[in-house]
Amino acid sequence: MDISVIIPTYNRKQSLNKAIESVIQQSHLANEIIVIDDGSSDDSKSYISAKYPQIKYIYQSNQGVSAARNRGIEIARNPWLAFLDSDDWWHKNKLKSQASVIKQHPEYKVCHTNETWIRNGSHINQKKIHKKRGGYIFKYCLPLCVISPSSILLHRDILDDIGMFDETLPACEDYELWLRLSASYPLAYVTQQLVNKNGGHADQLSKKYWGMDKFRIRAMEKLLINTQLTKEQTGQVREALRYKLNIFLNGAKKHKNSTDEKEFKSILSLIT
């Protein structure tokens, strides 16, 4: 299996080494490692060029993580694509385990794994709502993101079919793509915790934006308008959208955020 690994980064020179080393040390070696630097000012370029000359390093002006991932997808040479956030790292058998599952079940074109959560240096337990699954998992993807970008291995044919990351979303861009993906494709799932997902640091998007559900609401609105769904899936989206809208609008009203209140009330027309 020929795999390109895409690592988007922005001012994360300190954590980038651990991410890259976890790819280099895989028991199933990647054929290509691509680092897309989304406008870093922390000397990441000279560091990578000096230490990892074998890596394909691309610098672009700051455009966001979706644009960085999409750039990596465009230049990747191999049919299978894996993503790794620059603050996460892999277990050494991550790619080998996924390649083995897909070899045994060639009907799958996408595979994700379980993960270990680390926050401020300490392991934390995932809640029941974050439970990972395989198969057709569309309805489980609606409440929140249950697929980590750092765990995904997929065939590029899927992205040719459903499109790439939405560069207009400043956050929850992975949630939006997984909705489109899971609406049409089943996912293979490896139960082992093969990704270390690092959280709690100040530059995470979840800390940058208030009311992350606003981006999930926009993602579901887009899904209803632009994606061909089954009758059952449409009902599931409407139900989830109604639930999130009610909570978000109550919060906007409480905080006297008239701009958000006006914008998101217009989405109610989709579910009434």
NUNU-460174 format. One record per residue: residue in one letter; x, y, z of N, C-alpha, C, O in turn. Coordinates in steps of 0.1 Angstrom, whole numbers, plus 5000, padded with zeros to 4 digits. Layout:
% NUNU-460174
aXYZXYZXYZXYZ ...
END
This chain:
% NUNU-460174
m500849885000500050005000500950135000501750145009 d500750214990501550334989500850454996499650484992 i501450515005500850615014501650745014502850745015 s500850855013501450995015500851045028499651035031 v501751095037501351145050501451295049502451355045 i500351365052500251515051500151575066499251535073 i501151655069501251715082501151875080502051935076 p499951925084499852075084500452135097500352065107 t501052245096501652305108501652455108501652515097 y501652515119501652655120502352695134501652675144 n503552745134504252785146504352675156504052695168 r504652555152504752435161506052365160506052245160 k507052435159508452385157508752285169509352185166 q508252315181508652235192507952095192508552005197 s506752095187506051965187506251885174505951765173 l506651955164506751895150507651785150507451685142 n508751785157509751685157509151545161509351445155 k508351555172507751425177506751375167506651245165 a505951455160505051405150505751345138505451235134 i506851415133507551355122508251225126508251135118 e508851225137509551105141508650985142509050875139 s507351005146506450895148506050845134505650725133 v506150925123505950875110507150805104506950695098 i508250855107509550795102509750655108510250575101 q509350635120509550515127508450415126508350315133 q507450435116506450345114506950205109507850195102 s506250105114506649965109506249945095506849865088 h505250015090504850015076505250155072504550255075 l506350175064506850305061505950375051505450315041 a505750505053505050585043506050615031507250615033 n505450625020506250645008506550795006507550834999 e505850885013506051025011505551095024504451065029 i506351195029505951275040505951425035506951475030 i504751485037504651625032504251715044503251685051 v505051815046504751915057504252045050505052095042 i503052085053502552215047502652315058501852305068 d503552405057503752515067502752625063502952695053 d501852655072500752755069501152895074500452955082 g502352935070502753075074503553085087503453195093 s504252985091504952985104506053095104506553135094 s506253155116507253255118508253205129509053285134 d508253075131509153025142510352945137510852865145 d510752965125511952905120511752755117512652675117 s510452715115510252575112510952535099511352415098 k510952625089511552585076512952545077513352435072 s513852625083515252585084515452465092516352385090 y514652445103514752335111514452205104515152105105 i513352205096512952085089513952055077514351945075 s514352165070515252145059516652085064517252005057 a517052125076518352075081518251935086519151855084 k517151905093517051775100516351665091516751545093 y515451705083514651605075514751645060513651685055 p515851635054515951665039515051575030514751615019 q514651465036513851375028512351415027511651355019 i511951505036510551545036510351655026511151745023 k509151645020508651755011508051865019506951845025 y508751975019508352085028507752195018508452245009 i506552245021505852345013505452455023504752435033 y505852585019505452695027504452775020504552795008 q503352815027502352905021501953015031502253005043 s501353125026500853225035499753165044499153065040 n499553225055498553175065497153175059496653285056 q496653055057495253045051494352945059493252935055 g494952885069494152795078494452655075495052615065 v494052565084494452425084493752355072494352265066 s492552395068491952325056492652355044492852265036 a493152475042493852505030495252435030495652385019 a495852415042497052345043496852195039497652145032 r495852135045495551995041495251975027495751885020 n494452065021494052055007495352074998495452004988 r496252155002497452174994498252044994498852004984 g498351985006498951855007498351744998499051664992 i497051744998496251644990496651664975496851574968 e496651794971496851824957498251774952498351734940 i499251784961500651754956501051604960502051564955 a500251544968500551404971500651314959499751324950 r501651224959501851134947501151004948500950934938 n500650964960500150824963498650824964498050914968 p498150704962496650684962496050684976494950724978 w496850644986496350645000496950765008498150795007 l496050835015496450955022496250945037495150895041 a497150985045497050985060497351135064498251195059 f496651175074496851305080497351295094496951205102 l498251395098498751395111498851545116499651615110 d498051585126498251715131499651725138500151635144 s500251845137501651865141501851865156502951865161 d500751855164500851835179500451695183500551665195 d500151605174499851465177500951375173501951425166 w500951255177501951155172501351015172500350985179 w501950925164501350795161502150685169503350705172 h501450575172502050455176502750395164502350415153 k503850325166504650275155503950175146504350165134 n502850115150502150025142500850075136500050005131 k500750205136499450275132499150245117498150185114 l500050275108499850255094499750105091499050055082 k500650025097500649875095499349815098498749735091 s498749855110497449805114496349835104495449755101 q496349965100495350005090495449935077494449895070 a496749925072496949865059496549715059495949665050 s496749655071496349515072494849495072494249405065 v494049585078492649585078492049605064491149525060 i492649695057492149725044492549615034491749585025 k493649555036494049435028493049325030492649255020 q492649305042491649195045490249235041489449145038 h489949365040488649405037488749515026488549635029 p489049475014489249575003488049654999488149754992 e486849625004485649705002485749835009484949925005 y486549855019486749975026487750065019488850025015 k487450195018488350295012488750395023489450495020 v488350375035488750465046488750385059487950295061 c489750425067489950355080490450455090491250535088 h489850445103490350525114490550435126490250315126 t491250495136491650415147491150485160490750595160 n491250405171491050465184492250555187493250555180 e492150625198493150725202493350745217492350715224 t494450785221494650825235494650975236495251045228 w493851025245493751165247494751215258494851155269 i495551315255496451375264496151525265496151595255 r495951575277495751715279496651775290496651725301 n497451875286498351935295499351825302499651835313 g499651725293500651625297500051505305500751415308 s498751505307498151395315497051325306496351385298 h496951195307496051115300494651145306494451145318 i493651155297492251175302491351075294491651025284 n490251035301489350945295488351005286487851115288 q488050935275487050985266485650955272485450855279 k484651045269483351025273482550935264483050905253 k481450885268480650785260480250845247480250775237 i480050975246479551045234480751045223480451055211 h481951025228483151025219483450885213484450865206 k482650785217482950645213483150635198482350685190 k484250565194484550545180483850415175483550315183 r483550415162482850295156483350275142483950365136 g482950165136483150135122481850115115480750105122 g481850095102480650075094480050205090480850305088 y478750205088478050325084477750405097476850365104 i478450505100478450575113477850715112478050795121 f477150745101476650885098475950945110476251055115 k474950875116474250935127475050965139474751055147 y476150885141476950915153477951025151478551085160 c478051075138478951185135478251315136478851425136 l476951315138476151445138476351525151476451645151 p476351465163476451545175477751615177477751735180 l478851555173480151615174481151535166480851425161 c482451575165483451505157483851385165484451395175 v483651265159484051145165485151075157485550955160 i485751145147486851095139487951195140487751315137 s489151145144490251235145490951245132491251135126 p491351365127492051375114493351295115493751235105 s493951285127495251215128495151065128496150995127 s493851015128493650875128493250825114493250705111 i492950915105492350875092493450825082494550875081 l493050715075493750675063492650655052491750575054 l492750725041491750705031492350705017493450755014 h491550655008491950654994491450784987490350834990 r492350834979492050974974490750964965490251074962 d490350854960489050844952487950904960487050954954 i487950884973486850944981486751094980485751144979 l487951154981487951304980487651354966487051454964 d487951274956487551304942486051304941485451374933 d485451214949483951204949483251314957482351374952 i483651324970482951414979483551554980482851644986 g484751574975485451704977486351704989486451604997 m487151814990488151825001487651905013486451925014 f488551945021488152025033487652165029488152225019 d486652205036485952335033486852445039486852465051 e487452525030488352635035487552755040488252845045 t486252755039485552875044485152855059484752955066 l485352735064485052715078486352735087487352665084 p486352825096487552855104487752745115488852735120 a486752665118486852555127485852445124484952475116 c485952335130485052215127485052175112484152115107 e486152205106486352165092486452015090486051965080 d487051945100487051805099485651745101485351645094 y484951795111483551755113482751755100482051665097 e482851865093482051885081482451785070481551725064 l483751755069484151655059483751515063483251445054 w483851485076483451355080481951325078481451215075 l481151435079479651425076479451385062478751285059 r480151455052479951415038480451275035479851205028 l481551245042482151105040481250995045480950905038 s480851015057480050905064478650895058478050795060 a478150995051476850985045476850885033475850835029 s478050865028478150775016479050655017478850555010 y479950655027480950545028480950485042480850555052 p481250355043481450295056482950305059483750325051 l483250305072484550325077485050195084484350135092 a486250145080486850045088487350105101487750225101 y487450025112487850085125488749995132488549875133 v489950045136490949965144490750015159490850125162 t490449915167490049945181491249985190491150055200 q492449955185493649985193493850145193493550205183 q494450195204494650335205496050365199497150345205 l496050395186497250405178497650555175498550585168 v496850645181497150795179497150855193496250835201 n498150935195498151015207497751155204498451235196 k496551195209495951325205496251425216495751405228 n496951525213497451615223496551745224496351805213 g495951775235495151885236495451975248496351945256 g494652085250494752165261495652285259495752375268 h496352295248497252415246496552535240495452515234 a497152645241496452775238496152795224495252875221 d496852735214496652765200495652675194495552675181 q494952595201493852505195492752595191492352695197 l492052555179490952625174489752625183489052725184 s489652525191488552515201488652625212487652665218 k489852675214490052785223489952915217489753025224 k490052925204490153045197488753105194488553225194 y487753015192486353055188485353025199485352915205 w484453115202483353095211482253025203482053045192 g481552935210480352865205480752785192480252815181 m481552675195481952595183480752525176480852495164 d479652515183478452455176477952545164477352495155 k478352675164477952755152478552695139477852705129 f479752645140480352585128479752455125479652415113 r479352375135478652245132477352275126476852195117 i476652375131475352415125475452455110474652405102 r476552525107476752565093477052445085476652435073 a477852355091478152225083476952145080476752095069 m475952135090474752065087473852135077473152065069 e473852265078473052345068473552315054472752295045 k474852315052475552295040475152155035474952125023 l475152055044474951915041473551905035473351835025 l472551965042471151955037470952015023470151965015 i471652125020471552195008472252124996471752114985 n473452084999474352034988474651884987475151844977 t474251804997474551664996473251584994472251605001 q473351484986472151394984472151294995473051204996 l471151305004470951225015469751135014468851165006 t469751025021468650935021467551005030467851105037 k466350955029465251015037465551005052465351095060 e466150885056466450865070467550965074467551015085 q468650975066469651075069469151215070469651285079 t468351255061467751385062467051415075467151515081 g466251315079465551325092466551335104466351415113 q467651265103468651265114469351395114469551455125 v469651455102470251585102469351695108469751785115 r468051695104467051795108466951785124466851885130 e466851665129466751645143467951705151467851775160 a469151675146470351725152470551875151470951945160 l470151925139470252065137469252145145469552245151 r468052095147467052155156467552165170467452265177 y468152055175468652045188469752155190469752225200 k470752155181471852245183471452395181471952485188 l470452415172470052555170469352605182469552725186 n468452525189467752575201468752615212468652715218 i469752525214470752555224471552685220471752765229 f471952695208472852805203472052935204472653035208 l470852935199470053055199469753105213469653225216 n469453015222469253055236470553115242470453215249 g471653065238472953115243473153255237473653345244 a472853265224473053395217472153505223472553615225 k470953465226469953555233470453595247470353715250 k470953505254471353525268472553625268472653715276 h473453605258474653695257474453815249475353895246 k473153835245472753955237473553965224474054075220 n473753855218474553845205473453845194473153745188 s473053965191471953985181472353945167471553895159 t473653955163474153915150473953765148473453725138 d474453695157474353545156472953505157472553415150 e472153565166470753525167469953545154469253455150 k470253655147469553685135469953585124469153535116 e471353565123471853475113471353335114470853275104 f471353285126471053135128469553115129469053005127 k468753215131467253195131466853165116465853095114 s467653225107467253195093467453055089466753005079 i468252985096468452835093467252755097467052645092 l466452805106465252735111464352695099463652605100 s464452775089463552755077463852615071462952565064 l465052565073465452435067464752325074464552215068 i464352345087463852225095462352245099461852175107 t461752355094460352375098459452355086458152365087 
END
